[in-house]
Amino acid sequence: MGEKRPITVETSKPEAPKLTATNPKGKTSDLPTKKTKDGFEAIFAPLEEGPFKIKVEQPAGKEVPGSPFGVEVQPKTDTSKVTVKGLETRKYLY
């Protein structure tokens, strides 16, 4: 939550797809896209937590397979207070 996450749509088509985010309250918003070397990219930056749906449509209005995609947005975690123990004794075989 509160972080920008890129969404990449790989396509050989020159027209931009339409990406729409629906928040947990049902409000929708279009995600602006920009052209990249592999297709298009949109930035998803949710400001609330909960289940979102990301709909991806081809320029002709047909949804891509698997759309809408579910995304569970969770609060940002402060990892500076996380300690990992027990891995220092592992041995790796090559």
C-alpha positions as a Markdown table, in Angstrom:
| # | Residue | x | y | z |
|---|---|---|---|---|
| 1 | Met | 0.0 | 0.0 | 0.0 |
| 2 | Gly | 1.3 | 3.4 | -0.9 |
| 3 | Glu | 4.0 | 2.0 | -3.2 |
| 4 | Lys | 4.2 | 2.2 | -7.0 |
| 5 | Arg | 4.2 | -1.2 | -8.7 |
| 6 | Pro | 4.7 | -1.5 | -12.5 |
| 7 | Ile | 2.4 | -3.7 | -14.5 |
| 8 | Thr | 3.9 | -4.8 | -17.8 |
| 9 | Val | 1.7 | -5.9 | -20.7 |
| 10 | Glu | 3.9 | -7.7 | -23.3 |
| 11 | Thr | 2.4 | -7.3 | -26.8 |
| 12 | Ser | 3.5 | -6.8 | -30.4 |
| 13 | Lys | 0.5 | -4.6 | -31.1 |
| 14 | Pro | 1.2 | -0.8 | -31.5 |
| 15 | Glu | -2.1 | 0.2 | -29.8 |
| 16 | Ala | -2.1 | 0.6 | -26.0 |
| 17 | Pro | -4.2 | -1.7 | -23.9 |
| 18 | Lys | -6.6 | -0.2 | -21.4 |
| 19 | Leu | -5.9 | -1.1 | -17.7 |
| 20 | Thr | -8.5 | -0.4 | -15.1 |
| 21 | Ala | -8.2 | -0.8 | -11.3 |
| 22 | Thr | -11.2 | -1.5 | -9.1 |
| 23 | Asn | -10.7 | -0.8 | -5.4 |
| 24 | Pro | -12.4 | -2.8 | -2.5 |
| 25 | Lys | -15.3 | -0.3 | -2.5 |
| 26 | Gly | -16.0 | -0.8 | -6.2 |
| 27 | Lys | -14.6 | 2.5 | -7.5 |
| 28 | Thr | -12.7 | 2.2 | -10.8 |
| 29 | Ser | -9.9 | 4.2 | -12.1 |
| 30 | Asp | -7.9 | 4.0 | -15.4 |
| 31 | Leu | -4.2 | 3.3 | -15.1 |
| 32 | Pro | -2.2 | 5.4 | -17.6 |
| 33 | Thr | 0.1 | 3.4 | -19.8 |
| 34 | Lys | 3.4 | 4.1 | -21.6 |
| 35 | Lys | 5.1 | 2.4 | -24.5 |
| 36 | Thr | 8.1 | 0.2 | -23.6 |
| 37 | Lys | 10.4 | -1.9 | -25.8 |
| 38 | Asp | 8.4 | -5.1 | -24.9 |
| 39 | Gly | 4.9 | -3.6 | -25.0 |
| 40 | Phe | 3.3 | -1.3 | -22.5 |
| 41 | Glu | 3.7 | -0.4 | -18.8 |
| 42 | Ala | 1.2 | 1.0 | -16.3 |
| 43 | Ile | 1.8 | 2.0 | -12.7 |
| 44 | Phe | -0.4 | 0.7 | -9.9 |
| 45 | Ala | -0.2 | 2.8 | -6.7 |
| 46 | Pro | -3.0 | 1.8 | -4.4 |
| 47 | Leu | -3.7 | 4.1 | -1.4 |
| 48 | Glu | -5.9 | 1.6 | 0.6 |
| 49 | Glu | -5.6 | -2.1 | 1.5 |
| 50 | Gly | -7.8 | -4.9 | 0.5 |
| 51 | Pro | -8.8 | -6.8 | -2.7 |
| 52 | Phe | -8.3 | -5.0 | -6.0 |
| 53 | Lys | -9.2 | -6.1 | -9.5 |
| 54 | Ile | -7.0 | -5.1 | -12.5 |
| 55 | Lys | -8.8 | -5.4 | -15.8 |
| 56 | Val | -6.7 | -5.5 | -18.9 |
| 57 | Glu | -8.4 | -4.9 | -22.3 |
| 58 | Gln | -7.0 | -5.1 | -25.8 |
| 59 | Pro | -7.6 | -2.0 | -27.9 |
| 60 | Ala | -10.7 | -3.6 | -29.5 |
| 61 | Gly | -12.3 | -3.8 | -26.0 |
| 62 | Lys | -11.8 | -7.5 | -25.5 |
| 63 | Glu | -10.3 | -8.6 | -22.2 |
| 64 | Val | -7.0 | -10.5 | -22.2 |
| 65 | Pro | -7.2 | -14.1 | -20.9 |
| 66 | Gly | -7.3 | -14.2 | -17.1 |
| 67 | Ser | -8.6 | -10.6 | -16.7 |
| 68 | Pro | -9.6 | -9.3 | -14.3 |
| 69 | Phe | -6.6 | -10.1 | -12.1 |
| 70 | Gly | -7.0 | -10.2 | -8.4 |
| 71 | Val | -4.4 | -8.2 | -6.3 |
| 72 | Glu | -4.5 | -8.3 | -2.4 |
| 73 | Val | -3.0 | -5.0 | -1.2 |
| 74 | Gln | -1.6 | -5.1 | 2.3 |
| 75 | Pro | -0.1 | -2.4 | 4.5 |
| 76 | Lys | 3.6 | -1.6 | 4.0 |
| 77 | Thr | 5.8 | -3.7 | 6.3 |
| 78 | Asp | 8.8 | -2.2 | 8.1 |
| 79 | Thr | 11.5 | -4.8 | 7.4 |
| 80 | Ser | 14.2 | -2.9 | 9.3 |
| 81 | Lys | 13.0 | -4.7 | 12.5 |
| 82 | Val | 13.2 | -8.2 | 11.0 |
| 83 | Thr | 15.9 | -10.6 | 12.1 |
| 84 | Val | 16.7 | -13.9 | 10.4 |
| 85 | Lys | 18.4 | -16.5 | 12.5 |
| 86 | Gly | 19.5 | -20.1 | 11.7 |
| 87 | Leu | 20.6 | -19.7 | 8.2 |
| 88 | Glu | 24.2 | -19.0 | 9.1 |
| 89 | Thr | 24.9 | -22.7 | 9.8 |
| 90 | Arg | 23.6 | -24.0 | 6.5 |
| 91 | Lys | 26.0 | -25.6 | 4.1 |
| 92 | Tyr | 25.6 | -25.6 | 0.4 |
| 93 | Leu | 26.7 | -28.3 | -1.9 |
| 94 | Tyr | 27.8 | -27.4 | -5.4 |
